[in-house]
Amino acid sequence: MSNLSFGFSPCPNDTFILDALIHNKIDTRGYQFDWIIEDVEYLNRKAIAGDITISKMSFAAYAQLTDQYQLIPFGSALGKGCGPLLISKNEINDINQINKSSVAIPGKHTTANMLLTLAYPEINMGNKKEMLFSDVEDAVLSGQTDLGLIIHENRFTYKDKGLFKVRDLGDFWEESTGYCIPLGGFAIKREIDAQIKKDISELIKESVAYAFKFPESSQDFIKEHAQEMDSEVINSHIKLYVNEFSIDLGSHGKASIAYLLESAVKSGLTDKIFSPLFT
């Protein structure tokens, strides 16, 4: 069997989760992968183009791909209090000012941008500037944009740079829906043989279990790819984004994702959701 292309992000939650699988610390059952480590928006676009077999992707991007991919119920980023933050250089409370502001976003296919659209539907897409997630803070600091939409490690660093929180879009989602925040997860092409899909799902599940059992084992790999080198930031990132839903989505996790996908249909991001969603 030829190698399977497998994409993941350099963020600590993904490197923590996949370290055991990537470095053969678990039995890979003979499977070999062509690893692609890139920003999640790059992976979103690669999946939309159909150029990758297995990949981490934003759930907002997955809403456009339910006919092509199925979600793997292990290794996902969901939770409470872990949503994207809308930030500014100065304190802003006026809704009209927010609606007219330019915003740096970490990609139009990200769940962060979908939540921004749901919370502030009057912000014009033309006022949004796409960029790498790690460049968003500097775009706000330099005045390139009025606002910034931050994800990943930047959630823990923006205050140190003198930036202000305008709104926690995770709080917006939780308060308006009652569900936890579904950010992103692993997906595999529907066309893949059912037994292979089952095996890959189990390998990710085993890799997650290994990560929790031996948390120090992945530290070198995590630091090799992390945007922020500070150990406290890295550990806070993992603690926030890797949790019980990463071990197994369970009924609440799956319901949260399904609700987000329904919201994508209602907001016009996609026309139809194909089932079954999960492997």
Buried (B, 14 or more C-beta within 10 A) or exposed (E): EEEBBBBBBBBBBBBBBBBBBBEEBBEBEEBEBEEBBBBBBBBBBBBBEEEBBBBBBBBBBBBBBBEBBBBBBBBBBBBBEBBBBBBBBEEBEEEEEBEEBBBBBBBBBBBBBBBBBBBBEEBEEEBBBBBEBBBBBEBBBEEBBBBBBBBBBBBBBBEEEEBBBBBBBBBBBBEEBEBBBBBBBBBBBBEBEEEBBEBBBBBBBBBBBBBEEEEEBBBEBBBEBBBBEEEEBBBBBBEBBBBEBBBBBEEEBBBBBBBBBEBBEEBEBBEEBBEEBBB
